[in-house]
């Protein structure tokens, strides 16, 4: 049977993985489709013919950052769910089509190097915690255009944590030890810094609190390094005219800065060389510099402090002391930087910090393990309706299994209008603030509200009402409220349902599988 693969469709980089059998041991293991050990840049270049995706497209970039640069789109994911198109290369393209080009590239790359007989037509795709329902729906459309059916979505931190736990020597013991414990997933990538507090409750991995910073990605570090090498070069050649840069030089310089940043994670120094940087006759036309780790660390010290400082902010907002964190899982390409690792050790200590060699690909591998193990999503919190007596009535219980590709679930509740005097029945839909804290006096967070026209002259408790909730495979909740007396109907949508990963329910998550 063809394997469902996992895709980490990231802001700056994307990668696909699949779980296959190791011929030597007959044990399942992830196969990750990288380029020279690095994920593929989430970049699309439209030179006029067929779109070019990945490293070759990124090599054409003359600027750092995310968005549209001439005929190049970097991070098309950020445009999903937007009503406007992407104006790139003189043409307005739909975000769905640009994203489809990235996913098609990932699929074709996997097909070229994948297992025999696997068409890679089904995937578990990871998404940010903050991705709204409309963006998820458009991501599904893009995947379909790329020839990929989305088996299910899963949030990136849950995939990362599952990918880490799944490869531990005693997977089930690790799960048992985590019951009701808090884990911080610290994900610092090229475009964003995301932090998510996770908790395991009765076999369901849930997100307790999440926050992120889209202005503190690894690109800022590249920019600082670029500024540093320019200052060094100008110091050596005071008359060097950087306004006379060669047409292709800036993209080569940007790539050289990223390569140097990565090299300095494992070396004390590295040599940067960019030939024909400036259109001048003298030796200053080439950039040749040795940059030390200490120099780089000094240039980005404030960025590292700013990122690490957000950990305490997250814990304070969640009302959690750092001592309550069982461990911190560090993921994303930036956590390979020694200064960031050292800062995390100072906060959590050696015993509670998990530094993993596959930090840049663990999200994709986690998605592939979720697909392999048959792990599904469940409602992390009940969906409730505020009753007229100020009590909360459960519409959909926590633990309800959520639908896979092409499926949906429905729940219905029959009610009576308590007070029709103002001509409206009012509905407030909520969920508990914290997973597992569902007592009537526990705090709630609102989902949405509805006002349904009713007969203002009817007696209290006479007009019958119906509420029907449908949740589709994009994890969008549609609420329909109906008056059986008047026949009026109103609808509302919930795009931010809270769901968890039922990690003890996988069909294949057993030792030896």
C-alpha positions as CSV (number, residue, x, y, z in Angstrom):
1,X,0.0,0.0,0.0
2,X,1.5,3.4,-0.9
3,X,2.6,5.3,2.1
4,X,1.1,8.6,3.2
5,X,4.0,11.1,3.5
6,X,4.6,14.1,5.7
7,X,5.1,17.6,4.5
8,X,6.4,20.5,6.5
9,X,5.3,23.4,4.4
10,X,7.3,26.1,6.1
11,X,7.5,29.9,5.9
12,X,11.0,29.9,4.5
13,X,11.8,26.2,3.9
14,X,9.7,23.1,3.2
15,X,10.6,19.5,3.3
16,X,8.8,16.1,2.8
17,X,9.4,12.8,4.6
18,X,8.1,9.3,4.4
19,X,8.4,6.3,6.7
20,X,9.9,3.2,5.1
21,X,11.4,-0.1,6.1
22,X,15.2,-0.3,6.7
23,X,16.2,-3.3,4.6
24,X,18.9,-4.2,7.1
25,X,16.7,-4.3,10.2
26,X,13.2,-4.3,8.8
27,X,12.4,-1.4,11.2
28,X,10.5,1.6,10.0
29,X,12.6,4.8,9.7
30,X,12.0,8.2,8.2
31,X,13.4,9.1,4.8
32,X,13.8,12.9,4.4
33,X,13.9,14.4,1.0
34,X,16.4,17.3,1.4
35,X,18.9,18.9,-0.9
36,X,22.4,18.3,0.3
37,X,21.0,17.8,3.8
38,X,19.0,21.1,3.9
39,X,15.3,21.7,3.4
40,X,14.1,23.3,0.1
41,X,13.5,27.0,0.2
42,X,9.8,28.0,0.0
43,X,10.6,30.2,-3.0
44,X,9.0,30.3,-6.5
45,X,10.5,32.1,-9.5
46,X,8.5,32.9,-12.6
47,X,11.1,33.7,-15.3
48,X,8.5,33.5,-18.1
49,X,8.3,29.8,-18.7
50,X,7.8,27.0,-16.2
51,X,8.0,28.1,-12.6
52,X,11.3,27.3,-10.8
53,X,11.1,26.3,-7.1
54,X,13.5,25.8,-4.3
55,X,17.2,26.5,-4.1
56,X,17.5,27.5,-7.8
57,X,14.7,30.1,-7.3
58,X,16.2,31.4,-4.0
59,X,19.6,31.9,-5.7
60,X,17.9,34.7,-7.8
61,X,16.8,36.7,-4.8
62,X,18.6,40.1,-4.5
63,X,16.8,41.0,-1.2
64,X,16.3,39.5,2.2
65,X,12.8,39.1,3.7
66,X,9.5,37.5,2.9
67,X,7.0,38.4,0.2
68,X,7.2,39.3,-3.5
69,X,10.4,40.5,-5.1
70,X,9.9,41.2,-8.8
71,X,9.2,37.8,-10.4
72,X,10.0,35.8,-7.2
73,X,7.7,34.9,-4.3
74,X,9.2,33.9,-1.0
75,X,6.9,32.2,1.5
76,X,3.7,32.0,-0.5
77,X,2.1,30.4,2.6
78,X,1.7,33.9,4.1
79,X,-0.8,34.8,1.3
80,X,-3.2,31.9,1.8
81,X,-6.7,33.0,3.0
82,X,-6.2,36.5,1.6
83,X,-8.9,37.8,-0.8
84,X,-6.3,39.4,-3.0
85,X,-4.0,37.7,-5.4
86,X,-0.2,37.8,-5.6
87,X,1.2,40.3,-8.2
88,X,4.4,38.7,-9.3
89,X,6.3,39.2,-12.5
90,X,3.7,41.5,-13.9
91,X,0.9,39.0,-13.5
92,X,-1.6,38.5,-10.7
93,X,-1.6,34.9,-9.5
94,X,-3.8,33.2,-7.0
95,X,-2.0,32.1,-3.8
96,X,-3.5,28.6,-4.3
97,X,-1.6,28.3,-7.6
98,X,1.7,29.6,-6.2
99,X,1.5,27.2,-3.3
100,X,0.6,24.4,-5.6
101,X,3.9,25.0,-7.4
102,X,5.8,24.5,-4.2
103,X,3.9,21.3,-3.2
104,X,4.2,20.0,-6.8
105,X,8.0,20.5,-6.6
106,X,8.1,18.6,-3.2
107,X,6.1,15.7,-4.6
108,X,8.2,15.5,-7.8
109,X,11.4,15.6,-5.7
110,X,10.0,12.7,-3.6
111,X,9.0,10.7,-6.6
112,X,12.4,11.0,-8.1
113,X,14.1,9.7,-5.0
114,X,11.3,7.8,-3.3
115,X,10.4,4.2,-2.8
116,X,9.3,2.1,-5.7
117,X,5.5,2.0,-6.3
118,X,4.8,5.1,-4.0
119,X,2.9,7.7,-6.0
120,X,3.0,10.2,-3.1
121,X,-0.6,11.1,-3.6
122,X,-1.5,11.4,0.1
123,X,0.1,13.6,2.8
124,X,-0.2,14.8,6.4
125,X,0.6,18.5,6.1
126,X,1.7,20.6,9.1
127,X,0.3,24.0,9.6
128,X,1.1,26.9,12.1
129,X,-1.1,27.1,15.1
130,X,-2.3,30.5,13.9
131,X,-3.4,29.3,10.4
132,X,-7.1,30.1,10.0
133,X,-9.7,27.9,8.5
134,X,-9.9,29.7,5.1
135,X,-6.1,29.4,4.7
136,X,-6.3,25.6,5.5
137,X,-9.1,25.2,2.9
138,X,-6.9,27.0,0.3
139,X,-3.9,24.9,1.2
140,X,-6.1,21.8,0.5
141,X,-7.0,23.2,-2.9
142,X,-3.3,23.9,-3.7
143,X,-2.4,20.3,-2.7
144,X,-5.1,18.9,-4.9
145,X,-3.7,20.9,-7.8
146,X,-0.3,19.4,-7.1
147,X,-1.7,15.9,-7.1
148,X,-1.7,15.5,-3.4
149,X,-4.7,14.6,-1.2
150,X,-4.4,16.0,2.3
151,X,-5.1,13.1,4.7
152,X,-5.2,15.5,7.6
153,X,-3.7,18.7,9.0
154,X,-1.6,18.7,12.1
155,X,-0.1,21.7,14.0
156,X,3.6,22.1,13.6
157,X,4.6,21.9,17.4
158,X,2.5,18.7,17.8
159,X,4.2,17.1,14.8
160,X,7.6,18.1,16.1
161,X,6.9,16.7,19.6
162,X,5.5,13.5,18.2
163,X,8.4,13.1,15.8
164,X,10.8,13.5,18.8
165,X,8.9,11.1,21.0
166,X,8.4,8.5,18.3
167,X,12.1,7.8,17.9
168,X,12.8,7.4,21.6
169,X,14.0,3.9,22.6
170,X,10.8,3.4,24.7
171,X,8.1,5.4,23.1
172,X,5.3,4.2,25.3
173,X,7.2,4.8,28.5
174,X,8.0,8.3,27.4
175,X,4.3,8.9,26.8
176,X,3.4,7.5,30.2
177,X,5.9,9.8,31.9
178,X,4.5,12.8,30.2
179,X,0.9,12.6,31.5
180,X,-0.2,16.0,32.6
181,X,3.4,17.4,32.3
182,X,4.1,20.6,30.3
183,X,6.5,20.7,27.4
184,X,7.7,23.8,25.6
185,X,8.3,23.4,21.9
186,X,10.7,26.2,20.9
187,X,10.8,26.6,17.1
188,X,13.1,29.2,15.7
189,X,13.1,29.1,11.9
190,X,14.2,31.3,9.1
191,X,10.9,33.4,9.1
192,X,9.4,33.1,12.5
193,X,10.0,32.3,16.2
194,X,7.2,30.2,17.6
195,X,6.7,28.9,21.2
196,X,4.0,26.4,22.2
197,X,3.2,25.0,25.6
198,X,2.0,21.4,25.1
199,X,0.5,18.9,27.6
200,X,-0.5,15.3,27.4
201,X,-3.9,14.5,28.9
202,X,-5.3,11.0,28.8
203,X,-3.3,10.1,25.7
204,X,-4.1,13.3,23.8
205,X,-1.4,15.8,23.1
206,X,-2.8,19.3,23.3
207,X,-1.6,22.9,23.0
208,X,-2.1,24.9,26.1
209,X,-0.6,28.2,25.0
210,X,1.0,29.5,21.9
211,X,2.7,32.7,20.7
212,X,5.0,33.7,17.9
213,X,7.0,36.5,16.4
214,X,7.1,36.9,12.7
215,X,9.7,39.7,12.9
216,X,12.4,37.7,14.5
217,X,13.3,35.0,12.0
218,X,16.7,33.8,10.9
219,X,16.7,36.2,8.0
220,X,17.5,39.0,10.4
221,X,20.7,37.2,11.3
222,X,21.6,37.0,7.7
223,X,21.0,40.7,7.3
224,X,23.2,41.5,10.3
225,X,26.0,39.3,8.9
226,X,25.7,41.1,5.6
227,X,26.1,44.4,7.4
228,X,29.1,43.1,9.2
229,X,31.0,41.9,6.1
230,X,30.2,45.1,4.3
231,X,31.7,47.1,7.2
232,X,34.7,44.9,7.2
233,X,35.2,45.2,3.5
234,X,34.8,48.9,3.5
235,X,37.2,49.2,6.4
236,X,39.8,47.3,4.3
237,X,39.0,49.3,1.1
238,X,37.8,52.8,2.2
239,X,37.2,53.8,-1.4
240,X,35.1,50.7,-2.3
241,X,31.8,51.8,-3.9
242,X,29.1,49.4,-3.0
243,X,26.6,51.3,-5.2
244,X,28.5,49.7,-8.1
245,X,27.5,46.1,-7.3
246,X,27.4,43.6,-10.1
247,X,23.9,42.7,-11.3
248,X,24.1,39.1,-9.9
249,X,26.3,39.9,-7.0
250,X,23.7,40.7,-4.3
251,X,22.0,37.3,-4.6
252,X,25.4,35.6,-4.3
253,X,26.3,37.7,-1.3
254,X,23.0,36.9,0.4
255,X,23.6,33.2,-0.2
256,X,27.2,33.5,1.1
257,X,25.9,35.1,4.3
258,X,23.4,32.3,4.9
259,X,26.1,29.6,4.2
260,X,28.5,31.4,6.6
261,X,25.8,31.6,9.3
262,X,25.3,27.8,9.0
263,X,29.1,27.1,8.9
264,X,29.6,29.1,12.1
265,X,27.3,26.8,14.0
266,X,30.0,24.1,13.8
267,X,33.2,26.1,13.3
268,X,35.0,28.9,15.1
269,X,35.5,30.8,11.8
270,X,34.7,30.6,8.1
271,X,36.0,32.3,5.0
272,X,33.5,34.1,2.8
273,X,34.3,34.7,-0.9
274,X,32.2,36.4,-3.4
275,X,33.9,36.9,-6.8
276,X,33.2,40.1,-8.8
277,X,31.1,41.6,-6.1
278,X,31.7,45.2,-7.3
279,X,32.0,46.5,-10.9
280,X,35.4,48.1,-10.2
281,X,38.9,47.3,-11.5
282,X,40.9,46.9,-8.3
283,X,41.2,44.1,-5.7
284,X,38.2,45.5,-3.9
285,X,36.0,44.0,-6.6
286,X,36.1,40.6,-4.8
287,X,34.8,40.0,-1.3
288,X,37.2,37.7,0.7
289,X,36.8,37.8,4.5
290,X,37.4,35.4,7.4
291,X,34.5,35.9,9.8
292,X,34.7,34.4,13.3
293,X,31.9,33.0,15.4
294,X,32.7,35.6,18.1
295,X,32.3,38.4,15.6
296,X,29.0,37.0,14.4
297,X,27.7,36.4,17.9
298,X,28.5,40.0,18.8
299,X,26.6,41.3,15.8
300,X,23.4,39.4,16.7
301,X,23.7,39.4,20.5
302,X,20.6,41.6,20.9
303,X,18.5,39.3,18.5
304,X,19.4,36.2,20.5
305,X,18.5,37.9,23.8
306,X,15.3,39.2,22.4
307,X,14.3,35.7,21.2
308,X,15.2,33.9,24.4
309,X,13.5,36.6,26.4
310,X,10.2,35.7,24.9
311,X,10.3,32.4,26.8
312,X,9.7,34.2,30.1
313,X,7.0,36.3,28.4
314,X,5.2,33.1,27.2
315,X,5.4,31.5,30.7
316,X,4.2,34.7,32.4
317,X,1.2,35.0,30.0
318,X,0.3,31.3,30.6
319,X,0.8,31.6,34.4
320,X,3.5,28.9,34.4
321,X,6.8,28.9,36.2
322,X,9.8,27.7,34.2
323,X,10.3,24.9,36.9
324,X,7.0,23.4,35.8
325,X,8.4,22.7,32.3
326,X,9.3,19.0,31.9
327,X,11.6,19.7,29.0
328,X,12.1,22.2,26.2
329,X,12.3,20.7,22.6
330,X,14.3,23.0,20.4
331,X,13.5,22.8,16.7
332,X,14.1,24.9,13.6
333,X,17.3,25.8,11.8
334,X,18.3,28.6,14.1
335,X,18.7,26.4,17.2
336,X,21.9,24.9,15.7
337,X,23.5,28.3,16.6
338,X,25.7,27.8,19.7
339,X,24.7,31.1,21.3
340,X,21.1,30.1,21.1
341,X,21.8,26.7,22.5
342,X,23.8,28.2,25.4
343,X,21.0,30.6,26.2
344,X,18.5,27.7,26.3
345,X,20.8,25.7,28.6
346,X,20.9,28.7,31.0
347,X,17.1,28.8,31.1
348,X,16.3,25.1,31.3
349,X,19.6,23.4,32.3
350,X,21.3,20.4,30.6
351,X,18.7,17.9,31.8
352,X,15.6,19.7,30.6
353,X,16.8,20.8,27.2
354,X,16.3,18.6,24.2
355,X,18.7,19.4,21.3
356,X,18.2,17.1,18.4
357,X,20.3,16.6,15.3
358,X,17.2,16.7,13.0
359,X,15.9,20.0,14.4
360,X,15.4,21.4,10.9
361,X,13.4,18.4,9.7
362,X,11.7,16.9,12.8
363,X,8.4,18.6,11.9
364,X,8.2,16.8,8.6
365,X,9.4,13.6,10.1
366,X,6.8,13.9,12.8
367,X,4.1,14.3,10.2
368,X,5.3,11.2,8.4
369,X,5.2,9.2,11.7
370,X,1.7,10.5,12.3
371,X,0.7,9.2,8.9
372,X,2.5,5.9,9.3
373,X,1.0,5.3,12.8
374,X,-2.5,6.2,11.9
375,X,-2.7,8.9,14.6
376,X,-5.8,11.1,14.4
377,X,-7.0,14.4,15.7
378,X,-9.5,15.0,18.5
379,X,-11.2,17.9,20.0
380,X,-8.9,19.2,22.7
381,X,-11.7,21.1,24.5
382,X,-15.5,20.7,24.4
383,X,-17.5,23.1,22.3
384,X,-20.2,24.6,24.6
385,X,-23.3,26.8,24.4
386,X,-24.1,29.3,27.1
387,X,-27.6,28.5,28.3
388,X,-30.2,31.0,29.5
389,X,-29.5,30.0,33.2
390,X,-25.8,31.0,32.7
391,X,-24.7,27.4,32.6
392,X,-22.5,25.9,29.8
393,X,-24.1,23.1,27.8
394,X,-21.8,20.7,25.9
395,X,-22.4,20.6,22.1
396,X,-19.3,18.5,21.1
397,X,-17.3,16.8,23.8
398,X,-13.6,16.8,24.2
399,X,-12.1,13.7,22.7
400,X,-14.4,13.7,19.7
401,X,-12.4,12.3,16.7
402,X,-12.1,14.9,13.9
403,X,-12.8,14.0,10.3
404,X,-10.1,13.0,7.8
405,X,-10.0,13.8,4.1
406,X,-13.5,14.0,2.5
407,X,-15.3,13.4,5.8
408,X,-17.3,15.6,8.2
409,X,-19.0,15.2,11.6
410,X,-22.4,16.7,12.7
411,X,-24.0,17.3,16.1
412,X,-27.5,18.8,16.8
413,X,-29.2,20.2,19.8
414,X,-32.9,21.1,20.3
415,X,-33.8,24.1,22.4
416,X,-36.7,26.4,23.3
417,X,-36.6,30.2,23.2
418,X,-36.6,31.4,26.8
419,X,-37.2,35.1,26.2
420,X,-38.5,36.2,22.8
421,X,-39.5,39.7,23.8
422,X,-36.8,41.5,21.9
423,X,-37.4,39.4,18.7
424,X,-34.1,37.5,18.9
425,X,-32.7,34.3,20.3
426,X,-29.0,34.8,21.2
427,X,-26.4,32.0,21.1
428,X,-22.9,32.3,22.5
429,X,-20.5,29.4,21.7
430,X,-17.4,29.0,23.9
431,X,-14.7,26.5,25.1
432,X,-12.9,26.2,28.4
433,X,-9.7,28.3,28.7
434,X,-7.6,25.4,29.8
435,X,-7.8,21.8,28.6
436,X,-9.4,19.5,31.3
437,X,-10.8,22.4,33.3
438,X,-14.4,22.1,32.4
439,X,-16.3,22.9,35.6
440,X,-19.1,25.4,35.4
441,X,-17.0,28.1,37.3
442,X,-13.9,27.6,35.2
443,X,-13.1,30.5,32.7
444,X,-14.3,30.2,29.1
445,X,-13.1,31.7,25.8
446,X,-15.6,32.7,23.1
447,X,-15.7,31.1,19.7
448,X,-18.6,33.1,18.1
449,X,-22.1,34.2,18.6
450,X,-25.4,34.2,16.7
451,X,-28.7,36.2,16.8
452,X,-31.7,34.4,15.3
453,X,-35.0,36.2,14.6
454,X,-37.9,34.8,16.6
455,X,-41.5,35.7,17.2
456,X,-41.6,38.5,19.8
457,X,-45.2,37.7,20.6
458,X,-44.7,34.0,21.3
459,X,-44.8,32.7,24.9
460,X,-41.5,31.9,26.6
461,X,-40.4,28.3,26.0
462,X,-42.9,28.0,23.1
463,X,-40.8,28.5,20.0
464,X,-38.6,25.5,19.2
465,X,-35.0,26.1,18.0
466,X,-32.3,23.9,16.6
467,X,-28.6,24.3,16.6
468,X,-26.5,22.1,14.2
469,X,-22.7,22.1,14.2
470,X,-20.7,20.6,11.3
471,X,-17.0,20.2,11.3
472,X,-15.3,19.4,8.0
473,X,-11.9,18.0,7.0
474,X,-10.4,21.5,7.0
475,X,-11.3,21.7,10.7
476,X,-13.8,24.6,10.1
477,X,-16.9,24.5,12.2
478,X,-20.2,25.7,10.6
479,X,-23.0,26.5,13.0
480,X,-26.6,26.7,11.8
481,X,-29.4,28.0,14.0
482,X,-33.0,27.4,12.9
483,X,-36.3,28.6,14.2
484,X,-38.9,25.8,13.6
485,X,-41.8,28.3,14.1
486,X,-40.7,31.1,11.7
487,X,-38.3,29.1,9.5
488,X,-35.5,31.7,9.8
489,X,-32.0,30.4,9.7
490,X,-28.6,32.0,10.6
491,X,-25.1,30.7,10.2
492,X,-21.7,31.4,11.7
493,X,-18.2,29.8,11.2
494,X,-15.4,28.9,13.6
495,X,-12.0,28.9,12.1
496,X,-9.9,28.4,15.2
497,X,-11.1,25.1,16.7
498,X,-8.7,23.7,19.3
499,X,-7.6,20.1,18.6
500,X,-5.1,17.7,19.9
501,X,-3.2,14.6,18.7
502,X,-4.5,11.2,20.0
503,X,-1.0,9.7,20.3
504,X,-2.1,6.5,22.0
505,X,-4.7,5.7,19.3
506,X,-2.3,5.0,16.4
507,X,-2.7,1.6,14.7
508,X,1.0,1.1,14.1
509,X,2.6,3.0,17.1
510,X,3.9,-0.2,18.7
511,X,7.5,-1.3,19.4
512,X,9.0,-2.8,16.3
513,X,6.5,-0.9,13.9
